Every structure is written in C-alpha cells, then in structure tokens.
C-alpha cells in the first residue's frame, strides 16, 4: 500500500500564502504558524514531536495521572506536558500535539489543562472550534497531518479505508484521526462515521458530500442493512460494498434504489466500528420536490 508514496514525485509547498492562512480556522492557523516558524519542510521532521514541543516552549515528561491521559501546566509562554505512560504511541503523539495546541492557543485563558480520554476523542460537530478541547484536537490534526504535506496525497486513488490506513502509517497517526483529516482534502463525496455500541456517535463529511445535502442521523441505531451493523454484530472486517442509501442517509431527494459505497472496519477495543461512505454515482431524484408538494 505504500508504493504510491515511494514512487510519487510530489513537491510540497514550504509555506502557505498569507491569503491562504487567513482563510483557515483558528486551529489550522496556529498549526501552520508553528510549521512556518520552525521551518518544517519535510514530513519526516514531524517524527521529532518532542523536539518540536521543546522549541515551542514545552517540556514533555511521563508520569501517572489519575483520571487523565495528559496534562499541560502553563507558566507564561512555557509549559510542561505530562503524559500517562500507559497510552499507545499514536495516542502519545496526538496527546503531545493536543497539549501543545493548548499552549499555542489557550495560554492566556488557562494555566492548566487536564485532558481525559473523552477530551481526546471529542471531535464534536463539524464546527470544530466550539470549545477548547475540540480546538486542541483540530490543532493536533493540523500539526500531525499538515495540509502542505497531507493534502496533496489525498486524491491518488479511490476512497477506501486501506488508503487511509496507508496515510496513517506514513504520518504515524491513528486511523481515526487520519480518516477525519482525509475528509477535508478528498475531492469525492465521502463521510467518515464512528459508531459505538450499535449507535452512530459522530460523523464528518467532505464538502462534496455536504453539497449533495446528504446527512447522517447522530445517535441513531445502525441499520441492519448496513455493513457496519454486520461488522458490529460479528466483529469482522468487510471490504467495500454497495448498499441502499437508506441504510445510512436521512430522508432526502434520493432516487429509488440509489446506492452508496460502504466500507466498515471493526474497532473491537472500543466496541465500535469506523465506516467510510462514498457517494460514487449520482443519487439525486430530480422529481423529489415535485412529489412532496
């Protein structure tokens, strides 16, 4: 799966233009500022995350933290990031970037931030800047998967979780964080859905998916006709399959028997399923609005 990376001749922009930065959200702007000020021009530099944190004024250490995975204590423009020694490598990297986000964006409003597992998993709605924890998560994703390095790679092949997995291995990030970031740069109509205990917990969609008016009901139970339901019930991984859009999408102007491509992978450690949906064909019904008058 990584051959495409080794043979690619992609040239990465060293910096994003000022006009481009001004169009980004607050978290993305903060991450781009860090990359620019440290002159990070190669994706491999992102492996040196503790050194990046140190250059930004944060010392990383490990210590057991009751009830949390990570913490940052801030004094002025400097901070100490404390990590639980029990977390995985991907979790450790994301936690460092998350806490660094607090230092870069929130040092003027909080001297200490104690971040639990639920905080790190709080992707909330599509409006990622709705609270400080979501802002820090968005910063972490933008720092570990920068648009200057990650964005140009996202349209090399048809959408699939295998492709997202290849990206996650290249950038040393979790599958979930990579999939979420992938929705921002993929030119196809896709959505990533995280379901847990048989119910949809959250989803994130690409601009193209949103423009089609396609929506997924959060907190709804998994439809028995969906691949995710079979994966959840059986704990297996199933490759891409075309299914009826009604198994996932809220009622809308869709043709009868319209199909959507689904791929779902088990995340048994969380009793959860990660799903990638792709609207490959035109599913709209031109007569829909006439039929409801």
C-alpha positions in Angstrom: 0.0 0.0 0.0 2.9 2.4 0.4 4.3 2.0 -3.1 2.3 5.0 -4.3 4.3 7.1 -1.7 7.7 5.9 -2.6 7.2 6.4 -6.4 5.4 9.7 -6.2 7.0 13.0 -7.4 5.1 15.3 -5.2 6.5 18.7 -4.5 5.4 20.2 -1.2 4.9 23.9 -0.7 7.2 25.2 2.0 4.6 27.7 3.1 1.0 28.6 2.6 0.4 32.1 1.3 -0.8 34.8 3.8 -4.1 34.9 1.9 -4.5 31.1 2.3 -3.7 31.2 6.0 -6.3 33.9 6.6 -9.0 31.6 5.1 -8.1 28.9 7.7 -9.7 28.3 11.0 -8.0 29.3 14.3 -6.6 25.9 15.0 -5.3 25.4 11.5 -3.7 28.9 11.5 -1.9 28.1 14.8 -0.5 24.8 13.4 0.6 26.5 10.2 2.4 29.2 12.2 4.3 26.5 14.2 5.4 24.8 10.9 6.5 28.0 9.4 8.4 29.4 12.4 10.2 26.1 12.8 10.8 25.9 9.0 9.4 22.3 8.8 9.7 21.5 5.1 9.8 17.7 5.2 7.1 15.3 6.6 9.8 13.3 8.3 10.5 16.2 10.6 7.1 15.6 12.2 8.5 12.4 13.8 10.5 14.7 16.1 7.5 15.8 18.0 9.0 16.2 21.5 11.7 18.4 19.9 9.0 20.5 18.2 7.3 20.9 21.5 10.5 21.9 23.2 11.2 24.5 20.6 7.8 25.9 21.3 8.5 26.1 25.0 7.0 22.8 26.3 8.9 20.1 28.1 7.5 16.6 27.7 7.6 14.1 30.6 5.9 10.9 31.6 4.1 10.4 34.9 0.9 8.6 36.0 -2.0 11.0 36.0 -5.1 9.9 37.9 -8.2 10.2 35.7 -6.5 11.6 32.6 -4.2 10.8 29.8 -2.3 14.1 29.5 -1.9 17.4 31.2 -0.2 20.7 30.5 0.8 23.2 33.1 1.5 26.7 31.7 3.6 29.5 33.2 3.8 32.5 30.9 4.8 31.3 27.4 6.2 28.0 28.6 4.7 24.7 29.8 5.2 21.2 31.0 3.3 18.4 29.2 2.8 15.4 31.3 1.7 12.1 29.7 0.5 8.9 31.1 3.0 6.1 30.4 0.1 3.7 29.7 -1.0 5.2 26.4 -0.1 3.9 22.9 2.4 5.5 20.6 -0.3 7.1 18.4 -2.1 8.3 21.5 1.1 9.7 22.9 1.9 11.7 19.7 -1.6 13.0 19.5 -1.6 13.9 23.2 1.6 15.9 22.8 0.2 17.8 19.8 -3.1 18.3 21.6 -1.4 19.8 24.7 0.8 21.9 22.5 -2.4 23.3 21.0 -3.4 24.5 24.4 -0.1 26.2 24.9 -0.3 27.9 21.4 -3.9 29.0 21.7 -5.1 29.0 25.3 -2.2 30.1 27.5 -4.0 33.4 28.1 -7.2 31.8 29.4 -5.9 28.7 31.4 -2.8 27.9 33.3 -3.5 24.2 33.4 -5.4 21.7 31.3 -6.2 18.2 32.4 -7.3 16.1 29.3 -9.1 12.8 29.7 -9.6 10.1 27.0 -13.0 11.6 26.2 -11.5 15.0 25.7 -9.0 13.5 23.1 -11.9 11.7 21.4 -14.1 14.9 21.4 -14.4 15.7 17.7 -17.9 17.1 18.4 -19.7 18.5 15.4 -18.3 19.7 12.1 -17.8 23.1 13.8 -14.5 22.1 15.4 -13.9 25.4 17.2 -16.9 25.1 19.5 -14.7 24.6 22.7 -11.1 24.5 23.8 -10.8 20.7 23.7 -12.1 20.5 20.2 -9.8 23.3 19.2 -6.8 21.5 20.6 -7.9 18.3 18.7 -8.2 20.3 15.5 -4.7 21.8 16.1 -3.2 18.3 16.7 -4.7 17.0 13.5 -3.4 20.0 11.5 0.1 19.7 13.0 0.5 15.9 12.6 -1.3 15.8 9.2 -0.4 19.2 7.7 -2.3 20.4 4.6 1.1 21.2 2.9 2.2 17.5 3.2 -1.0 15.6 3.7 -3.4 17.4 1.3 -1.6 16.6 -2.0 -1.8 12.9 -1.2 -5.5 12.5 -0.6 -6.7 12.1 -4.2 -4.3 9.5 -5.6 -6.8 6.7 -5.6 -10.5 5.9 -5.0 -11.5 6.5 -1.4 -11.0 3.5 0.9 -10.0 2.7 4.5 -7.0 0.8 3.1 -5.8 4.1 1.5 -6.5 6.0 4.8 -4.5 3.3 6.7 -1.5 3.8 4.3 -1.6 7.5 5.1 -1.9 6.9 8.8 1.2 4.6 8.7 3.2 7.2 6.7 2.4 10.0 9.2 2.4 7.8 12.3 -1.1 8.8 13.3 -4.2 6.9 14.3 -6.6 5.6 11.7 -9.5 7.7 13.1 -7.6 11.0 13.2 -6.3 10.3 9.7 -9.8 9.5 8.4 -11.2 12.7 9.8 -8.5 14.8 8.2 -8.9 12.9 4.9 -12.5 14.2 4.7 -11.1 17.8 4.5 -9.0 17.1 1.4 -10.6 14.3 -0.5 -12.4 15.6 -3.6 -15.0 12.9 -3.6 -18.4 12.9 -1.7 -17.3 10.9 1.3 -18.2 10.7 5.0 -16.4 9.1 8.0 -18.8 7.6 10.6 -17.9 6.4 14.1 -20.5 4.2 15.7 -20.2 2.7 19.2 -22.4 0.1 21.0 -24.5 -0.1 17.9 -25.3 3.6 17.5 -23.9 6.4 15.4 -21.7 8.6 17.7 -20.4 11.2 15.2 -19.7 11.7 11.6 -17.6 14.0 9.5 -18.3 14.6 5.8 -16.4 16.2 2.9 -17.5 19.4 1.2 -18.8 17.4 -1.8 -20.8 15.1 0.5 -22.4 18.1 2.3 -23.2 19.9 -1.0 -25.3 16.9 -2.0 -27.5 17.5 1.1 -26.6 14.1 2.4 -26.9 13.8 6.2 -26.5 11.0 8.8 -28.5 10.9 12.0 -26.3 11.0 15.0 -27.4 8.7 17.9 -29.5 6.6 15.5 -29.1 2.8 15.7 -27.2 1.1 13.0 -29.4 -0.1 10.2 -29.5 -3.9 9.8 -28.9 -3.5 6.1 -25.6 -1.6 6.7 -22.2 -3.3 6.6 -21.4 -1.6 9.9 -24.2 -3.5 11.6 -22.8 -6.8 10.3 -19.3 -5.8 11.5 -20.6 -4.7 14.9 -22.5 -7.9 15.4 -19.8 -10.2 14.1 -16.6 -8.3 14.9 -15.3 -8.8 11.4 -13.9 -6.5 8.8 -15.7 -6.3 5.4 -14.4 -4.7 2.3 -16.2 -2.1 0.2 -19.8 -2.9 -0.7 -22.6 -1.1 -2.5 -25.8 -0.8 -0.4 -29.0 1.2 -0.4 -28.6 4.8 0.7 -31.5 4.4 3.1 -29.2 2.3 5.3 -27.3 5.4 6.2 -28.7 8.7 4.9 -31.6 10.7 6.4 -34.6 11.0 4.1 -33.9 13.3 1.2 -34.1 13.6 -2.6 -32.6 10.3 -3.5 -33.6 8.0 -6.4 -35.4 4.8 -5.6 -32.8 2.0 -5.1 -29.9 4.6 -5.1 -26.7 3.0 -3.8 -23.8 4.2 -1.7 -20.4 2.5 -1.3 -19.6 1.5 2.3 -16.5 0.1 3.9 -16.5 -0.6 7.7 -13.8 -1.9 9.9 -14.2 -3.2 13.4 -12.6 -1.3 16.4 -13.2 -4.1 18.9 -11.2 -2.5 21.6 -13.8 0.3 21.7 -16.8 -1.9 20.8 -17.0 0.4 17.8 -17.0 0.5 14.0 -15.3 3.0 11.7 -17.1 3.5 8.4 -16.2 5.2 5.2 -19.1 6.1 2.9 -18.7 7.2 -0.7 -21.4 8.5 -3.0 -19.8 7.3 -6.2 -22.8 7.8 -8.5 -25.5 10.5 -8.8 -28.2 9.5 -6.3 -30.4 12.6 -6.6 -34.1 12.3 -7.7 -35.0 15.2 -10.0 -38.7 14.6 -9.3 -38.3 14.6 -5.5 -39.5 18.2 -4.8 -42.5 17.8 -7.1 -43.5 14.6 -5.4 -43.7 16.2 -1.9 -45.8 19.2 -3.0 
